Each structure stands twice: as structure tokens, then as C-alpha cells.
Amino acid sequence: MSEPRAQRSVAPAIPPPPSVARAPGFGPDDAFIVFAYAILRREAAALPALKPMVEHSPTPDEIHQLRVAARRLRVALRLFQRLLPSRAVVRLGAEVRWFAGSLGDVRDLDVYGESFKAYAQTVPPALRGDLSAYELYLRRERAEARQRAAAAFASPRTAALFADLERFAAAGPTAAALRRWRSLKVREAVRRGIRRSVGRVRRLGEPLAERPVPAALHELRIKAKRLRYELEFFAEVYPHLKQTAKACKALQDLLGTHQDAYTANARLRNYRALLRKQDADGELPPALVEVRKSQLALARGVRQSFKQQWPAFAATIDAARRAVA
């Protein structure tokens, strides 16, 4: 979960090791399967390279970097799946998804703990004392989430995943795969891939520009994030795609703020259910009612911003599609 848009601060990124950051250096007329394996090796190596030391619990920024690396690898596996052994794709994809999911709660609570401070500023000073019980509830939730994440890090399943990724990163395409796919050039594959991915985003986003539905906006955010990573991969060959990737990142951040507000509201519903379990008449204190109002107001503002920004974003991704056609 991210901070409210106006309050978000960007932490310095952990630079990847040089072996991970190196660009593959391919051109439009190179074999796509060789390019794909170069990207896959880089992304597969990134996750184990970011693994924290076993003697300490991962920091919030380490968890964030690991989740980003896991998401990028999942997108790469999906993007290049037809070139890869199907069993390896299914197995690695499922394990990377499990690993990223094991970090989700603690990452969301790490950031929500900070964003809640911004929400609390919307509460009248006289009521802020009523927030202490909820803040204690959040600290307990975060402590439990960190315990689950630590258990996942120490599990044999994670050790096996990282070992599999290291083997996968060291491997290349088989001779049979090279014979089958060597005629497919980067130029043609990129054109097809971007046309398909841009089409998905456009079909989902166009009706939302008229009537932005919260659940569909979340789905659009996921698809925009996938398109962003694909564009970043292909920008190794077509550098101008970096600007389109930045536009996808901006849309992803905007819609992330919307999703954060709704997830924060869901946490308040869970807390209210806990209060009612303890006391049949339990209701949210007035301070948290004010927090809920501020969260919903933020979401409404984001939906309005999305409606205003969608036409320019659609034109940007359409231009990228035409540029590689």
C-alpha cells in the first residue's frame, strides 16, 4: 500500500548488482529467443541478489525491492512463456507468486502505518486521542505480518525457490528451442507484444474514463504495471519506449493511491467488526469516522483525476504502439 499521493515520499532505490543491471545489448533484427533469455536471466538473478542476510529481519525497503523484483520476474515469465519449457514457467511462476504474497501484508502495513499519520491530520485535534487504540491494533497487525514474512524467508520453500532461480538464470535456450524460434526477430515480437498489451489496457480503460468503477480501476492498475515492465524490457532495444513506461508508472501511482484508500477503508471495516465482536454495540469512534471520510474523499478525487488524465495517457500508449508497428 502506498501513501496518499500528496504525502508520498520516494525512498532511495537499492541499486542492483552490476551483473543484474547490465543491458543485454540487442537490436531489432536479433533472434527474439536470445533476447528473451537475456532478460529472463537478468530478472531471475535479481531476486536472489536482493535476498537479505539471514541473521536479520528484512527492512521495509528490502521487502519493497524484493516485491518489485518478484513482480518483474512474473511479468517476464508471462511475456516470454511460449518460448520456455511450460512446466518450468508454471512452477516458477507459482513459487514467485507465493513468495511475493508472503511479503504483501507486511509491506502494506509498513506503508499504511506511515500514511495513517497523514490521514490522522484530517481529524480535529480534540478527537485525535481516540486514535490510540486503532494505532495499537495496527502495530499488532504489523508485528504478526513481520513474523509471517520472517517465517517465509527462513522456510525451505524459499531456499528451494532461490536455488531454482539461480539455476534458471544460468541456463539458456535448448538447441531445439533455438531451431524452432530463431527466425522470430525482436522487431516482430515487440510489435506483436506491444499491440496486444496496449490493446488490453485500452479496452479496459476506455469505459472507465466515463464511469470509473473501483474494482475495475484496480485491474487497470495491474495491467498498466505489466505494460510498464514490458516496455522497460523492450526499451533495451527501443529506448524511446522508456518515456511511455514512465507514463504507465504515473498512471500506476495514481490508481495505486485510489486502491490504497479503499484498502485502508477495508482495514477500518475489519477493525469495526473486531469492536463489535468484543461489544455488540461497538462502533468506530468519531475520530476514525473522520479518517474514513478522508479516505473516501481521496478516492473520489483520484477518480476525477483519472477521468481527466486518461485521454493523454491513451494517446501516449497509442503513439508507442504505432512507433514499433
N, C-alpha and C positions, 0 to 999 in steps of 0.2 A: 504494500500500500504506500502511496506517495503522499507528500504533504500537499495541503491546498495550494493551488497554482501560485497565488501571490506570495505564499510563505516558503515555497520550496527553495532549498539551498542544495547545490550540487557538490557532493564530496569529491575530492580529487580521486581520479581513477587509479587503480593499481596497474602499472604498466606490465603487459605480458612479457615473458622471457623473449629474448631476441629470436630464438628458434621458432617461437609461436607467431611472432609479429611479421616475419619475413613474407613479402608478397610473392606469389608463385611466378609472376612474370610471363604471362601467356598473351597471345594475340588472337584476333578473331578467327584466323584460319587454322589454329591448332586443334588437335583432337579434343573433343569435349570430355571424354572419359579421363584423359590425363589431367586436364584442368580440374575436373570434379574431385579426383583423388587427392590432388594437391590441397584443395580447400578442405576436404574431409580430414586429411592428416593434420592440418593446422588446427582445425576446430576440435578434433578428438584429443590432440595434445594439450589444448588449453585447459581442460577441466582438471586433469591430474596435476598440471603445473600450478594451479591455484589452490591445491589442497593445503589446508593449514597444518601446522605441526601438531602431532598427536598429543603433546603434553599440555596444550592449552585449548580452551574453548574458542571456536571461531568468532571473530569480531563481527559486528553488524556489516561493515564494509566488505569483509571477506565473504560473508554469506551472500551479499548482493552480487559480487563479482562471480561467485560460483553459479548463482541462478542465471545470470546473463549468459555465462559460458554454456550452461546446460540448454538454455533456450536456443542459442545459436546452433549448437550441435544438432538439436532435434530438427530445426528448420533445414539444415544441410542434409541430414539423412532423408528427410521427406523430399527435398528438392531433387536429389540425385538417386532416389531409391531404385529407379528402373535400371540403373547401371550396376547395382550392387547385388550381392547374394541376398535373396529375400529373407532367409532365416536370420542372417546377421542383422539386417535392418530392423526386423520385428523385435528381436531380442534386445539389441542395444537401445532402440527407441523406447521400449517399455522400461528398461532399467534406468535410463537417463530421466525419463518422466517420473519414475518413483523417487529418484534421488532429489530432483528439483522440488517435488511435492513435499518431501520430508523437511525442507527448509522454508516452505511457504509461510507457515504460521508465525515462526519466529521473526522472519523478515517483515511481515505485515505489522506485527505488534511492535517491533523496533521502531518503525517509522511512524506508526499511529501514535505511539507514546509521545513523539515529538509534535505531530500535527495536532494532537489534542490540546496542547498548550495554546495553539492559535485559536482553536475553537473556543477554549475557555475564556479568551479575551472578549468574546462576544457576550458573555454573561455579566449582568450587573454586579459590581463589586460586592454588594451586600449579600449576594447569593453564592458567591464562589466557595464559601466554606462547605457548602453541600456537595462539592465535587470530590471531597477527600475519599469517601467510601468507594466511589467508582474508580478513582486513580489507584487505590489499593487493589481492587479487583483486576485492573489491567496489569499491574505488576505481577500478581499471582499467575495470571494467564500467560504472561511473557516468560516467567520462570519455568512454568511447565512446558512451554513450547521449546525453550532452550534445552531442557532435559531431553525432549524427544529428538531434537536435532543432534545433540551430542551422542545419543544412542545410535542414531543413524550413521554418524561419522565413524563410530567405533565398530560398526557391525561388519561381519564377514561379507555381507552382500555388497557393501560399498567398496571393500577391498577388492572383491572379485570384479566389480564394475571398472574400477580404475585400471586393474591389470588387463582387462579385456580391451579397454580404450587404448592402452599403450601398445598392445599387440596390433590392434586395428590400425593405429597411426603409423606403425612400422611397415604394414603390408601395402601392397599395391594391387592393381587390377590383374586378374589372371590372363594368361595368353588367350584363352577362349573369349574372354570379355573384350580384350583389345581387338581381336579379329572381328567380333560382332559389331563394335561401336566405333572403330577408328575412322569410319567415313563421316560420322556426325561431327561437324565443326562447331566451335564455340559460337560463331556468328549465328548459325541457325538455331542452336539450342537456347541461346539467350533470347533471341527474338520470340520463340515459342513460349519460353518460360515467363517473360515479362508480359506478353499478351494475355496469357492465362491468369496470372496473378493480379494484374491491373484490372482485368475483367471482373474477377471475384470482388475486389474492393469496390469497383464502380457499381456493380449490381446491388450490393448490399447498402452502400452509402447513399445512392441517389434518392430512394424513397425516404430515408431518414432525414434528408435535408428539408423535407416538407413536414415530417412528423417524427421527431427523434424519440424512439422508444428505448428506455433504459437498457433492457436486456440485449436488444439488437446493437446498441451503441457499444456494449462490452464486446460483442462478437466482432464488430467492425474494428475495434481497437486491436484485437488479436490478429486479424487479417492484415491490418496496416503494419503491425510489428513484423509479421512474417515477410511482407513485401519489403520492408526496410532492410531486413537481413539479407534477403535475396539480392537486392540492389547493391548492398555493400559487397557481397561476394562478386557480383558481376562487374562492379566498379574496378576490380583488378585489371579488367580488360578495357572497359569503357569508363574512364574517370569521370565523365560528365554526369554519370548516374549518382555520384556522391551527393549532389545537390538535391536530387529527388529523394534520396534516402533521408536527408535532413528534414525535408518536408513531411515525410512519413513519421519521423521521430517527433516533430512538433504536434502532429495530429494524435499520435500515440500518447504524448504527455497530456494533451488537452482532455482526451477521453479517459485517461488514467485518473485525472482529477475527479471526473464525474463518477467513475467506478469507486474511487476511494470514499466519496461522500456517501454512496449507497452502502458500501461495506461498513462504514462507520455507523450508519443508521441501523444496520443489522446487528452490530455489537450491542447497541442500546436496547434493541428488542430482546436479545438474549439476556441482557442484564435485568430487564424488567421481568422476564419470565423467572429468573432466579429470585428476585424480590417477592414475586407472587407465590413462589414455592415456599419461601420462608414465612410469608404472611399473605393470607388470601386477599387482603386489601392493599397489598404492596403496589405502589405506583412509582414512576420516576419522580424524583424530586424536581421542583421548579427549575433548578439550575440546569439539569440535564434536558428538560423540556426545551429550554432556550438553546442548548447545544444542538439538539435535534433540528430545531428551526433553522439554525445557521447552516447545518449540513445540507438540508433540503434546498435552502436558498442558493447555496453554492452550486448545487447540481442544476438548478434551473438556469443560473447564469451561464454555466458551461454549455447547456443545450442551446441557448440562444447564440452563444459564440460559435458553436459548431455550425448552425444554420448559416451564419454569416461567412464562415471561412470555407465551407465545403466547395463552392464553385471554383475558387482559386486553387484549392488542392486538387480537385478533379482535373482542371486544366493542366496542372503540373505533371500528374502521372500520365495523362494522355500524351503530353509532349514527349515524355520519356519513352512511351510505347512507340510513338512514331519515329523517334530518333534511331531506334535499333531495328526498325522494320526493314 
